[in-house]
């Protein structure tokens, strides 16, 4: 076998060209390649096992999995696995183009099947200088004379994710699954391969099963169950592999076994999982959704740091992510979708006094009373705003802030007059009838009339109402797609989603300074198809500030810190005194290492509590230029809702910020707590946090309580361990850590 070895930005890639002129992806890792890891044969293996394993080198390690209807798949794949695809296993190697561009190195690998399906596939691999991540996608062409039906096309496929090291898969392999859900976003869980039902494998032991880990999203909420990313590590070899699917709809990845190895396949929609297929007529092509794949040591923190750097590189350049302005929004634990001029004016005064720089009028400004099923025209409601909404937006600007409004442009309520008059091809249709969810219809952005409608709304709110910020929400799930003008309902969905991205690109081309927030019932569309365009992301609709700490601590796994909007909503009904102050502090610290979405009834807070909000915002303005270039660190691992103690931080080369939360929670006991000096305080009030992993720790550390300055707590630094005492049941503090 002839090898092609690529080393770029710490990524070691090895391709093999077989005697049958097929290209194989043999290695994609932080570690160096060892040929002996490919197919180990133990000393007691029978001769037929050796032959079988040599054959496996021919059968497996496909660079691209592509499946067309009506062709044989001769090798054993077992169950739902997307391996041994046809023409995937039929492709032969044509060539590799290796060039440099403004971003970094770029490979284009071409394969073809001239004999059976008459298709050609190109694999594009774009490297990014400064990070160990490569962006990949595949494009398949029908070069024959017959229409072909494409059922599956991978964006990344790699066999041998466990191949380094001599111990069993259960001993050395770990998978991090990033669960996501409404009001419980960013819930990260680690599993062994055995936890997931895989048979334990020893190197050199031949086996194949039907078990496969399937992580799938089907629908238009791209992160309603999982974040579109994954991470797997080999603790013996000290390697990590991570991936991010950059698509705003249906996607799929799977991990399974194939003979002596485990494989990973990553893709967009599939026929089995997403009701997707695409007819490729002669001369037509199809491009898979892009995915980012990176390597690291066996450290989730390091992997997310590399992904953070990559996300910044692919994002649309914009001022919002450079300046990180503080945003007030009138919704959460405040007006809750019931705005009026009378209610807004005192809140505007209070937000300006506290130092907010944007002021967003959330849902309800366009209709009186109960408006949920009548939305769609987005005209100002004079019952709520007798002098017009521009009167309020001008008052916001007078107070030194930029005004914003809430929109949900992708839907129309079933009682919207415009929806009643519009033809069916404005909307998703299945089984001959409009698709609706929660009393709303889903608009189809492939329709030019729909684009004209939403452009009119954008032009009006920006031009007539004077807004500079739009909270773009999306609160329905239209399911598997639309049957109108599409080969399959999944393909109709995919075409709509790509049309929506093209529309966003056009909006930002026309209004480059406009800030648009990505929101979907909180964080149900956290994906970098959208976030490479939007500058800010709502992380949650979580209404309990104590639970929000978990989301805030884990948020940087899903989104860069400067794009991660977190609510801070001091409650007007909580007690005064120490408990009342601690609730405000906790709320502020939830948001202070990310993006502040200030809310709550600021105009009704006491002077003491208002001062804490003002101090928090002022402190944030002092550190936000560090936030936009910092990377995440979790000194004690990622957070869980049942943890009594939570901590997370951001680090630069010479400084770090650390948020520490304590809360009275029921459930499991936090076993990460350490026993400190006996007799100094009750054990449950003390915690120690190791800081030795910080890049400047060897030079010696110093720590300062950054916020709030006047609410000091006992803390000390012992070598590279921070010891903190928080005596109240619910407390939080923000520290800055520097080298001496």
C-alpha positions as CSV (number, residue, x, y, z in Angstrom):
1,X,0.0,0.0,0.0
2,X,1.3,3.5,-0.9
3,X,1.0,6.1,1.8
4,X,0.2,9.8,1.4
5,X,1.1,11.6,4.7
6,X,-0.3,15.0,5.6
7,X,0.7,17.0,8.7
8,X,-0.9,20.4,9.2
9,X,-1.6,22.4,12.3
10,X,-1.0,19.4,14.5
11,X,-3.3,17.1,12.6
12,X,-1.7,13.9,11.3
13,X,-3.5,12.5,8.3
14,X,-2.5,9.4,6.4
15,X,-4.2,8.1,3.2
16,X,-3.4,4.8,1.7
17,X,-3.6,3.9,-2.0
18,X,-4.3,0.2,-2.4
19,X,-3.3,-2.2,-5.2
20,X,-6.8,-1.8,-6.6
21,X,-6.2,2.0,-6.7
22,X,-8.6,2.8,-4.0
23,X,-7.9,5.6,-1.5
24,X,-8.3,4.9,2.2
25,X,-8.4,7.3,5.2
26,X,-6.1,5.4,7.5
27,X,-5.3,8.0,10.1
28,X,-6.7,11.3,11.4
29,X,-5.2,12.1,14.8
30,X,-3.2,14.2,17.2
31,X,-0.9,11.2,17.5
32,X,1.7,10.0,15.0
33,X,0.7,7.2,12.6
34,X,1.8,3.6,13.3
35,X,1.1,1.1,10.6
36,X,0.9,-1.7,13.2
37,X,-2.3,-0.1,14.7
38,X,-4.2,-0.6,11.5
39,X,-4.8,-4.3,11.8
40,X,-3.3,-6.1,14.7
41,X,-3.0,-9.9,14.7
42,X,-2.3,-11.7,18.0
43,X,0.3,-14.4,18.1
44,X,-2.4,-17.1,18.6
45,X,-4.7,-16.0,15.8
46,X,-5.5,-18.5,13.2
47,X,-4.3,-18.2,9.6
48,X,-7.8,-17.5,8.4
49,X,-8.1,-14.6,10.8
50,X,-4.9,-13.1,9.4
51,X,-6.3,-13.4,5.9
52,X,-9.7,-11.9,7.0
53,X,-8.0,-8.9,8.6
54,X,-5.9,-8.2,5.5
55,X,-9.1,-8.3,3.6
56,X,-10.6,-5.8,6.0
57,X,-8.0,-3.3,4.9
58,X,-9.6,-3.5,1.5
59,X,-13.2,-3.5,2.7
60,X,-13.0,-0.7,5.2
61,X,-11.4,2.8,5.7
62,X,-13.6,4.4,3.0
63,X,-12.9,8.1,2.7
64,X,-16.5,8.7,1.5
65,X,-19.7,6.8,2.2
66,X,-22.2,7.4,-0.6
67,X,-25.2,5.2,-1.1
68,X,-27.4,5.1,-4.3
69,X,-30.6,3.2,-4.6
70,X,-30.6,-0.2,-6.3
71,X,-27.0,-1.3,-5.9
72,X,-25.5,-4.3,-4.0
73,X,-23.6,-3.8,-0.7
74,X,-21.6,-7.0,-0.5
75,X,-19.9,-6.8,2.8
76,X,-21.5,-7.1,6.2
77,X,-22.8,-3.9,7.6
78,X,-25.4,-5.0,10.1
79,X,-28.4,-2.8,10.9
80,X,-28.6,0.9,10.4
81,X,-24.9,1.4,9.9
82,X,-23.9,3.7,7.0
83,X,-20.8,1.7,6.0
84,X,-20.1,-0.5,2.9
85,X,-22.1,1.9,0.8
86,X,-22.4,1.7,-2.9
87,X,-20.8,3.4,-4.8
88,X,-18.7,4.2,-1.7
89,X,-16.9,0.9,-1.8
90,X,-16.6,1.0,-5.6
91,X,-14.8,4.3,-5.9
92,X,-11.2,4.4,-7.3
93,X,-8.7,7.1,-6.8
94,X,-8.3,9.8,-9.5
95,X,-6.0,12.4,-7.8
96,X,-5.4,15.0,-5.2
97,X,-5.1,18.7,-5.6
98,X,-3.0,20.4,-2.9
99,X,-3.1,24.2,-2.7
100,X,-2.9,27.2,-0.3
101,X,-5.4,30.0,0.0
102,X,-6.0,32.9,2.4
103,X,-7.3,30.5,5.1
104,X,-4.7,27.8,4.9
105,X,-4.0,24.6,3.1
106,X,-6.8,23.1,0.9
107,X,-7.0,19.5,-0.4
108,X,-9.4,18.3,-3.1
109,X,-9.5,14.5,-3.5
110,X,-11.3,13.0,-6.5
111,X,-12.6,9.5,-6.8
112,X,-14.9,7.9,-9.4
113,X,-16.9,4.8,-10.3
114,X,-16.8,4.4,-14.0
115,X,-18.0,0.8,-14.2
116,X,-21.3,0.6,-12.2
117,X,-22.9,3.9,-11.1
118,X,-20.9,6.3,-13.3
119,X,-20.5,8.8,-10.5
120,X,-17.6,11.0,-9.3
121,X,-17.0,12.4,-5.8
122,X,-14.8,15.3,-4.7
123,X,-13.7,15.6,-1.0
124,X,-12.8,19.1,0.0
125,X,-10.6,19.6,3.1
126,X,-10.0,23.2,4.2
127,X,-7.4,23.7,6.9
128,X,-7.3,26.8,9.1
129,X,-4.1,28.4,10.2
130,X,-3.8,28.5,14.0
131,X,-6.1,25.7,14.9
132,X,-6.1,21.9,14.6
133,X,-9.5,21.8,12.8
134,X,-10.3,21.0,9.1
135,X,-13.6,21.8,7.4
136,X,-14.8,19.1,5.1
137,X,-17.6,18.3,2.7
138,X,-18.2,16.0,-0.2
139,X,-19.7,16.7,-3.6
140,X,-21.1,13.9,-5.8
141,X,-21.7,14.1,-9.6
142,X,-23.8,11.9,-11.8
143,X,-21.8,11.5,-14.9
144,X,-23.9,8.7,-16.3
145,X,-26.9,8.7,-18.6
146,X,-29.5,7.6,-16.0
147,X,-31.0,9.3,-13.0
148,X,-29.6,8.1,-9.7
149,X,-31.3,8.3,-6.3
150,X,-28.9,9.4,-3.5
151,X,-29.9,8.0,-0.1
152,X,-26.8,9.0,1.9
153,X,-23.7,11.1,1.6
154,X,-21.2,11.4,4.4
155,X,-19.3,14.6,5.1
156,X,-16.6,12.8,7.2
157,X,-15.9,9.1,7.6
158,X,-13.1,7.7,9.6
159,X,-12.5,4.1,10.6
160,X,-10.1,3.3,13.5
161,X,-11.0,5.9,16.1
162,X,-9.9,3.5,18.8
163,X,-6.9,1.9,17.1
164,X,-4.0,3.3,19.2
165,X,-3.1,1.5,22.4
166,X,-3.2,-2.0,23.6
167,X,-6.0,-2.0,26.1
168,X,-9.7,-2.8,25.5
169,X,-12.1,-0.3,24.0
170,X,-14.0,-0.2,27.3
171,X,-10.9,0.7,29.3
172,X,-9.5,3.4,27.0
173,X,-12.4,5.0,25.1
174,X,-14.8,7.8,26.2
175,X,-17.5,9.6,24.4
176,X,-19.0,13.0,25.3
177,X,-22.6,13.4,24.2
178,X,-23.8,17.0,24.3
179,X,-27.5,16.8,25.2
180,X,-29.6,19.9,24.7
181,X,-33.2,20.8,25.3
182,X,-35.5,23.7,26.2
183,X,-34.5,25.2,29.5
184,X,-31.8,22.5,29.9
185,X,-29.4,23.4,27.2
186,X,-25.7,22.4,27.3
187,X,-26.1,19.2,29.3
188,X,-22.9,17.3,28.7
189,X,-22.5,13.6,29.6
190,X,-19.5,11.3,29.3
191,X,-19.8,7.5,28.6
192,X,-17.6,4.5,28.2
193,X,-18.1,2.4,25.0
194,X,-19.5,-0.2,27.3
195,X,-22.1,2.2,28.7
196,X,-23.3,2.6,25.1
197,X,-23.9,-1.1,24.5
198,X,-20.8,-1.8,22.4
199,X,-19.1,-5.1,22.8
200,X,-15.7,-4.8,24.5
201,X,-12.9,-5.2,22.0
202,X,-9.3,-6.3,22.4
203,X,-6.8,-5.4,19.7
204,X,-6.5,-8.3,17.3
205,X,-9.9,-9.8,18.2
206,X,-12.1,-10.0,15.2
207,X,-15.8,-9.1,15.8
208,X,-18.7,-7.3,14.2
209,X,-22.1,-6.4,15.7
210,X,-25.3,-4.6,14.9
211,X,-24.8,-2.1,17.7
212,X,-24.4,1.6,16.7
213,X,-24.6,4.8,18.5
214,X,-26.9,7.1,16.5
215,X,-27.0,10.8,17.4
216,X,-29.6,12.4,15.1
217,X,-31.6,15.6,14.7
218,X,-34.6,15.5,12.3
219,X,-36.3,18.8,11.8
220,X,-35.8,22.5,11.7
221,X,-34.7,22.9,15.4
222,X,-31.1,21.8,14.9
223,X,-30.3,21.4,18.6
224,X,-33.6,20.4,20.2
225,X,-32.1,17.2,21.6
226,X,-28.4,17.4,21.1
227,X,-25.9,20.0,20.1
228,X,-24.6,19.2,16.6
229,X,-21.2,18.2,17.8
230,X,-19.4,15.3,19.4
231,X,-16.1,14.3,21.1
232,X,-14.4,11.0,21.6
233,X,-11.1,10.3,23.4
234,X,-8.6,7.6,23.8
235,X,-7.1,7.8,27.3
236,X,-4.4,5.3,26.6
237,X,-3.1,7.1,23.5
238,X,-3.9,10.6,25.0
239,X,-5.8,11.6,21.8
240,X,-9.1,13.4,21.2
241,X,-11.3,13.7,18.1
242,X,-14.1,16.2,17.9
243,X,-16.5,17.3,15.2
244,X,-19.1,20.0,14.6
245,X,-22.0,19.7,12.0
246,X,-22.6,23.1,10.4
247,X,-26.2,22.7,9.3
248,X,-29.4,24.4,10.5
249,X,-31.7,21.3,10.1
250,X,-31.5,17.5,10.0
251,X,-28.2,15.9,10.7
252,X,-26.7,12.6,11.8
253,X,-23.6,11.0,13.2
254,X,-22.9,7.5,14.3
255,X,-20.2,5.4,16.0
256,X,-20.2,1.7,15.4
257,X,-17.9,-1.3,15.0
258,X,-16.7,-2.7,11.7
259,X,-14.7,-5.9,12.1
260,X,-11.7,-5.1,14.3
261,X,-12.2,-1.3,14.5
262,X,-14.7,1.4,15.5
263,X,-15.7,4.0,12.9
264,X,-17.3,7.5,12.9
265,X,-19.6,8.7,10.2
266,X,-20.9,12.3,10.1
267,X,-23.5,13.7,7.7
268,X,-26.5,15.9,7.1
269,X,-29.9,14.4,6.5
270,X,-30.3,10.7,5.7
271,X,-33.1,8.6,4.2
272,X,-33.3,6.3,7.3
273,X,-33.2,9.0,9.9
274,X,-34.6,12.1,8.2
275,X,-36.9,11.0,5.3
276,X,-34.3,12.5,2.9
277,X,-33.2,11.4,-0.6
278,X,-32.2,13.3,-3.7
279,X,-32.7,12.5,-7.4
280,X,-29.5,13.1,-9.3
281,X,-30.3,13.6,-13.0
282,X,-27.5,13.2,-15.5
283,X,-25.1,16.1,-15.1
284,X,-26.4,17.1,-11.7
285,X,-24.5,17.2,-8.4
286,X,-25.2,17.3,-4.7
287,X,-23.0,18.8,-1.9
288,X,-23.1,17.4,1.6
289,X,-23.4,19.7,4.6
290,X,-20.0,21.0,5.9
291,X,-18.5,19.6,9.1
292,X,-15.5,20.7,11.1
293,X,-13.3,17.9,12.4
294,X,-10.4,18.5,14.8
295,X,-7.9,16.7,16.9
296,X,-6.5,17.3,20.4
297,X,-5.0,15.5,23.4
298,X,-7.5,13.6,25.5
299,X,-8.8,16.8,27.0
300,X,-12.4,18.1,26.3
301,X,-11.2,21.5,27.4
302,X,-8.4,21.6,24.9
303,X,-10.8,20.3,22.1
304,X,-13.3,23.0,22.9
305,X,-10.5,25.6,22.9
306,X,-9.5,24.6,19.4
307,X,-13.2,24.6,18.3
308,X,-13.6,28.1,19.8
309,X,-10.7,29.4,17.7
310,X,-12.1,27.8,14.6
311,X,-15.5,29.2,15.2
312,X,-14.0,32.7,15.4
313,X,-12.3,32.1,12.1
314,X,-15.4,31.1,10.1
315,X,-17.7,33.7,11.5
316,X,-18.9,36.7,9.6
317,X,-16.7,39.7,10.7
318,X,-18.9,42.0,12.7
319,X,-18.6,44.8,15.2
320,X,-21.0,43.2,17.7
321,X,-18.5,40.4,18.5
322,X,-15.7,42.9,18.8
323,X,-17.3,45.3,21.2
324,X,-19.7,43.0,23.2
325,X,-22.3,45.6,24.1
326,X,-24.6,45.1,27.0
327,X,-28.2,44.3,26.0
328,X,-31.4,44.9,28.0
329,X,-34.4,42.8,26.9
330,X,-37.8,43.4,28.5
331,X,-39.0,39.8,28.4
332,X,-37.5,37.4,30.9
333,X,-39.0,37.7,34.4
334,X,-40.1,41.1,33.4
335,X,-42.9,42.1,30.9
336,X,-43.1,38.5,29.5
337,X,-44.5,39.6,26.1
338,X,-46.9,42.3,27.3
339,X,-45.2,45.6,26.4
340,X,-46.8,49.0,26.4
341,X,-45.3,52.5,26.1
342,X,-46.3,53.1,29.8
343,X,-44.4,50.0,30.9
344,X,-41.4,50.6,28.7
345,X,-40.4,54.1,29.6
346,X,-39.4,53.5,33.3
347,X,-37.5,50.4,32.2
348,X,-35.7,52.3,29.5
349,X,-34.6,54.9,32.1
350,X,-33.4,52.2,34.5
351,X,-31.6,50.2,31.8
352,X,-29.7,53.4,30.7
353,X,-28.9,54.2,34.3
354,X,-27.4,50.8,34.8
355,X,-25.2,51.1,31.7
356,X,-27.0,49.0,29.1
357,X,-26.2,49.8,25.4
358,X,-29.0,48.1,23.6
359,X,-32.7,48.0,24.6
360,X,-34.9,45.3,23.0
361,X,-38.7,45.4,23.0
362,X,-39.5,41.7,23.0
363,X,-42.7,39.9,21.9
364,X,-46.1,41.5,21.8
365,X,-45.4,44.9,20.3
366,X,-47.4,44.0,17.1
367,X,-50.8,42.9,18.5
368,X,-53.2,43.5,21.4
369,X,-54.2,40.8,23.9
370,X,-53.4,37.2,23.1
371,X,-51.4,37.3,19.9
372,X,-49.8,33.9,19.5
373,X,-51.9,32.4,16.6
374,X,-52.2,35.7,14.7
375,X,-48.6,36.7,14.1
376,X,-47.2,37.2,10.7
377,X,-47.7,40.8,9.5
378,X,-45.5,42.5,12.1
379,X,-47.2,45.9,12.2
380,X,-47.0,48.1,15.3
381,X,-50.0,47.9,17.7
382,X,-51.4,51.3,18.5
383,X,-53.3,49.9,21.5
384,X,-50.0,49.1,23.1
385,X,-48.1,52.1,21.7
386,X,-50.6,55.0,21.2
387,X,-47.8,57.3,19.8
388,X,-46.4,54.5,17.7
389,X,-43.4,52.3,18.4
390,X,-41.1,54.9,16.9
391,X,-41.9,57.1,19.8
392,X,-40.4,54.5,22.1
393,X,-37.4,53.7,19.9
394,X,-36.5,57.4,19.6
395,X,-36.7,57.6,23.4
396,X,-34.3,54.7,23.7
397,X,-31.9,56.5,21.4
398,X,-32.3,59.7,23.4
399,X,-31.1,57.7,26.4
400,X,-28.0,56.7,24.6
401,X,-29.0,53.1,23.7
402,X,-29.7,51.4,20.4
403,X,-33.3,50.0,20.1
404,X,-34.3,46.5,19.0
405,X,-37.5,44.5,18.5
406,X,-38.5,40.8,18.6
407,X,-39.5,39.1,15.3
408,X,-40.5,35.5,14.4
409,X,-40.3,35.8,10.6
410,X,-40.3,32.1,9.6
411,X,-43.9,31.6,10.7
412,X,-47.4,32.9,10.3
413,X,-50.2,32.2,12.8
414,X,-53.2,30.2,11.6
415,X,-55.4,33.2,12.4
416,X,-53.1,35.7,10.5
417,X,-55.1,37.4,7.8
418,X,-52.2,37.4,5.4
419,X,-51.7,33.7,5.9
420,X,-55.4,33.1,5.1
421,X,-55.0,34.9,1.8
422,X,-51.6,33.5,0.8
423,X,-51.4,30.4,-1.5
424,X,-50.3,27.1,-0.1
425,X,-46.9,27.2,-1.8
426,X,-45.9,29.9,0.7
427,X,-45.8,27.2,3.4
428,X,-44.6,23.7,4.2
429,X,-47.1,21.1,2.9
430,X,-47.3,17.4,3.6
431,X,-50.0,14.9,2.5
432,X,-51.6,17.8,0.6
433,X,-52.2,20.1,3.6
434,X,-50.3,22.9,5.3
435,X,-47.9,21.9,8.1
436,X,-48.5,23.7,11.3
437,X,-47.3,23.4,14.8
438,X,-48.4,25.3,17.9
439,X,-51.0,27.2,15.8
440,X,-48.4,28.5,13.3
441,X,-47.6,27.7,9.7
442,X,-44.0,27.2,8.5
443,X,-43.0,29.6,5.7
444,X,-41.0,28.2,2.8
445,X,-38.0,30.4,2.0
446,X,-37.6,28.9,-1.4
447,X,-40.6,30.9,-2.5
448,X,-39.6,34.4,-3.9
449,X,-42.9,35.9,-2.6
450,X,-42.0,34.7,0.9
451,X,-38.6,36.4,0.5
452,X,-40.3,39.6,-0.6
453,X,-42.6,39.4,2.4
454,X,-39.8,39.0,5.0
455,X,-37.7,41.6,3.3
456,X,-40.5,44.1,3.6
457,X,-40.7,43.5,7.3
458,X,-36.9,43.9,7.8
459,X,-36.9,47.1,5.7
460,X,-39.8,48.5,7.7
461,X,-38.5,47.8,11.2
462,X,-35.1,49.1,10.4
463,X,-36.1,52.1,8.2
464,X,-39.4,53.2,9.7
465,X,-39.2,52.0,13.3
466,X,-35.5,52.8,13.6
467,X,-34.2,49.6,15.2
468,X,-30.6,48.4,15.1
469,X,-31.2,45.0,16.8
470,X,-33.5,42.2,16.0
471,X,-34.2,39.2,18.2
472,X,-35.0,36.6,15.6
473,X,-37.0,33.9,17.4
474,X,-38.4,30.6,16.2
475,X,-40.8,28.6,18.3
476,X,-42.2,25.7,16.2
477,X,-40.9,22.4,14.8
478,X,-42.3,21.6,11.4
479,X,-41.0,18.1,11.4
480,X,-39.5,16.2,8.5
481,X,-40.0,18.7,5.8
482,X,-42.2,19.7,2.9
483,X,-43.3,17.7,-0.2
484,X,-43.8,20.7,-2.5
485,X,-41.4,21.0,-5.4
486,X,-39.0,18.4,-3.9
487,X,-37.8,14.8,-4.5
488,X,-38.4,14.0,-0.8
489,X,-39.8,15.9,2.2
490,X,-36.3,15.9,3.7
491,X,-34.9,17.5,0.5
492,X,-37.6,20.1,0.6
493,X,-36.5,20.9,4.2
494,X,-32.8,21.1,3.2
495,X,-33.5,23.4,0.2
496,X,-35.6,25.7,2.5
497,X,-32.8,25.8,5.1
498,X,-30.1,26.6,2.5
499,X,-32.5,29.3,1.1
500,X,-32.9,30.8,4.6
501,X,-29.1,31.0,5.0
502,X,-28.8,32.8,1.6
503,X,-31.5,35.2,2.7
504,X,-29.6,36.0,5.9
505,X,-26.5,36.7,3.8
506,X,-28.5,39.1,1.8
507,X,-29.9,40.9,4.9
508,X,-26.4,41.4,6.3
509,X,-25.1,42.6,3.0
510,X,-27.8,45.3,3.0
511,X,-27.6,46.1,6.7
512,X,-24.0,45.3,7.8
513,X,-24.3,47.1,11.2
514,X,-27.6,45.4,12.1
515,X,-27.3,43.0,15.0
516,X,-29.6,39.9,14.8
517,X,-29.8,37.5,17.6
518,X,-30.4,33.8,17.0
519,X,-33.1,32.5,19.2
520,X,-35.3,29.4,19.1
521,X,-37.2,28.9,22.3
522,X,-33.9,29.7,23.8
523,X,-31.1,27.5,22.5
524,X,-32.8,25.1,20.2
525,X,-30.9,26.2,17.0
526,X,-27.3,26.4,18.3
527,X,-25.4,25.6,15.1
528,X,-22.7,27.2,13.1
529,X,-24.5,27.3,9.8
530,X,-26.5,30.1,11.6
531,X,-23.9,31.3,14.0
532,X,-21.3,31.8,11.3
533,X,-23.8,34.6,10.3
534,X,-25.6,35.7,13.5
535,X,-23.4,37.5,16.0
536,X,-25.2,36.5,19.1
537,X,-27.1,33.4,20.4
538,X,-29.8,33.0,23.0
539,X,-28.6,30.2,25.3
540,X,-31.8,29.4,27.1
541,X,-35.3,30.4,28.3
542,X,-34.4,29.1,31.7
543,X,-36.4,31.1,34.3
544,X,-34.6,29.8,37.5
545,X,-31.3,31.7,37.9
546,X,-29.8,28.9,40.0
547,X,-30.2,26.4,37.1
548,X,-28.9,29.0,34.6
549,X,-25.5,28.6,36.2
550,X,-25.1,25.1,34.7
551,X,-26.0,26.5,31.2
552,X,-23.6,29.4,31.6
553,X,-20.8,27.2,32.8
554,X,-21.1,24.8,29.8
555,X,-22.1,27.3,27.2
556,X,-18.7,27.7,25.5
557,X,-18.9,24.1,24.4
558,X,-21.7,25.1,22.0
559,X,-20.9,28.7,21.1
560,X,-18.0,31.2,21.5
561,X,-18.3,33.2,24.7
562,X,-18.8,36.5,22.9
563,X,-21.8,35.1,21.1
564,X,-23.4,33.4,24.1
565,X,-26.2,35.5,25.5
566,X,-27.2,34.7,29.1
567,X,-30.1,36.3,30.9
568,X,-29.5,38.2,34.1
569,X,-32.8,39.0,35.8
570,X,-32.7,40.2,39.4
571,X,-36.1,39.4,41.0
572,X,-38.2,42.2,42.5
573,X,-40.0,39.8,44.9
574,X,-37.0,38.4,46.7
575,X,-36.1,39.5,50.2
576,X,-33.8,42.4,51.0
577,X,-30.7,42.2,53.1
578,X,-28.0,39.6,52.5
579,X,-30.2,37.1,50.7
580,X,-31.6,39.8,48.3
581,X,-28.1,41.0,47.4
582,X,-26.8,37.5,46.8
583,X,-29.6,36.8,44.4
584,X,-28.6,39.8,42.3
585,X,-24.9,38.9,42.4
586,X,-25.7,35.3,41.3
587,X,-27.8,36.6,38.4
588,X,-25.0,39.0,37.3
589,X,-22.2,36.4,37.4
590,X,-24.3,34.0,35.3
591,X,-23.8,36.4,32.4
592,X,-20.5,38.2,33.1
593,X,-18.2,35.8,31.3
594,X,-20.4,35.6,28.2
595,X,-22.9,38.2,26.9
596,X,-25.1,40.1,29.3
597,X,-28.8,39.9,28.4
598,X,-30.0,42.1,31.3
599,X,-33.7,41.9,32.2
600,X,-35.9,41.9,35.3
601,X,-37.9,44.8,36.7
602,X,-34.9,47.1,37.1
603,X,-37.1,50.1,37.7
604,X,-38.5,48.5,40.8
605,X,-35.3,47.3,42.5
606,X,-34.0,48.9,45.7
607,X,-31.1,51.3,45.4
608,X,-28.8,48.7,47.0
609,X,-29.7,46.0,44.5
610,X,-29.6,48.4,41.6
611,X,-26.0,49.4,42.6
612,X,-25.0,45.7,42.3
613,X,-26.4,45.6,38.8
614,X,-24.5,48.8,37.8
615,X,-21.3,47.4,39.4
616,X,-21.7,44.1,37.5
617,X,-22.2,45.9,34.1
618,X,-19.3,48.3,34.8
619,X,-17.0,45.3,35.7
620,X,-18.1,43.5,32.5
621,X,-17.1,46.5,30.4
622,X,-13.6,46.3,31.9
623,X,-13.1,42.7,31.0
624,X,-15.1,42.2,27.8
625,X,-12.1,42.8,25.5
626,X,-10.5,39.7,27.1
627,X,-13.7,37.7,26.7
628,X,-13.7,38.0,23.0
629,X,-10.3,36.3,22.6
630,X,-10.3,34.0,25.6
631,X,-10.7,30.2,25.6
632,X,-12.7,28.0,28.0
633,X,-11.4,26.1,31.0
634,X,-13.2,23.9,33.5
635,X,-11.0,23.2,36.5
636,X,-13.2,20.5,37.8
637,X,-15.0,19.4,34.6
638,X,-18.3,20.5,33.1
639,X,-21.3,21.2,35.2
640,X,-24.5,19.3,36.0
641,X,-27.8,20.7,37.3
642,X,-27.4,18.6,40.5
643,X,-24.0,19.9,41.4
644,X,-24.0,22.0,44.5
645,X,-20.8,23.7,43.4
646,X,-20.1,24.9,39.8
647,X,-17.2,26.7,38.4
648,X,-16.1,27.7,34.9
649,X,-13.7,30.2,33.4
650,X,-12.1,31.9,30.5
651,X,-8.3,32.1,30.0
652,X,-5.9,34.1,28.0
653,X,-2.1,33.7,27.9
654,X,-1.5,35.8,31.0
655,X,-4.9,36.1,32.7
656,X,-8.0,34.1,33.6
657,X,-11.5,34.8,34.9
658,X,-13.2,32.2,37.1
659,X,-16.9,32.2,38.1
660,X,-17.8,30.1,41.2
661,X,-21.3,29.3,42.1
662,X,-22.8,27.5,45.1
663,X,-26.5,26.6,45.3
664,X,-28.7,24.5,47.6
665,X,-29.8,21.7,45.4
666,X,-31.4,18.3,46.0
667,X,-30.2,15.1,44.4
668,X,-26.7,13.7,44.2
669,X,-23.9,14.7,46.5
670,X,-21.2,16.7,45.0
671,X,-18.2,14.5,45.4
672,X,-15.8,17.0,43.8
673,X,-15.6,19.0,47.1
674,X,-12.4,18.8,49.1
675,X,-12.0,19.0,52.8
676,X,-10.0,22.1,53.7
677,X,-8.7,23.3,57.1
678,X,-10.5,21.6,59.9
679,X,-12.5,23.9,62.2
680,X,-12.4,26.9,60.0
681,X,-15.9,26.6,58.6
682,X,-18.5,23.9,57.9
683,X,-17.3,21.5,55.2
684,X,-20.2,22.2,52.8
685,X,-19.2,25.9,52.7
686,X,-15.6,25.2,51.5
687,X,-14.3,24.3,48.1
688,X,-10.9,24.1,46.5
689,X,-10.3,24.6,42.8
690,X,-7.1,23.5,41.1
691,X,-5.6,26.1,38.8
692,X,-2.4,24.3,37.7
693,X,-3.6,23.8,34.1
694,X,-3.6,27.5,33.4
695,X,-0.9,28.4,30.8
696,X,0.9,30.8,33.2
697,X,0.6,28.7,36.4
698,X,4.3,27.8,36.5
699,X,5.2,31.4,36.9
700,X,3.2,31.7,40.1
701,X,-0.3,32.9,40.6
702,X,-2.2,35.7,42.3
703,X,-6.0,35.9,42.7
704,X,-8.4,38.8,43.3
705,X,-12.1,38.8,43.9
706,X,-13.3,40.9,41.0
707,X,-17.1,41.1,41.6
708,X,-18.6,42.3,43.8
709,X,-15.9,44.3,45.4
710,X,-17.7,45.2,48.6
711,X,-19.1,41.7,49.2
712,X,-15.9,39.9,50.1
713,X,-15.8,36.2,51.1
714,X,-12.9,34.2,52.6
715,X,-10.6,32.8,50.0
716,X,-6.9,32.0,49.7
717,X,-4.5,30.7,47.2
718,X,-2.3,27.8,48.3
719,X,0.2,27.2,45.6
720,X,-2.0,26.6,42.5
721,X,-5.2,25.7,44.4
722,X,-7.9,28.4,45.1
723,X,-9.8,27.8,48.3
724,X,-13.2,29.5,48.5
725,X,-15.7,29.8,51.4
726,X,-19.3,30.6,50.5
727,X,-21.5,30.5,53.6
728,X,-24.9,31.3,52.2
729,X,-27.0,28.5,50.5
730,X,-27.0,30.3,47.2
731,X,-24.0,32.5,46.3
732,X,-21.6,33.3,43.5
733,X,-18.3,35.2,43.1
734,X,-16.2,36.2,40.2
735,X,-12.4,36.0,40.4
736,X,-9.5,37.2,38.3
737,X,-6.3,35.1,38.2
738,X,-3.0,36.5,37.1
739,X,0.6,35.6,37.1
740,X,2.7,37.2,39.8
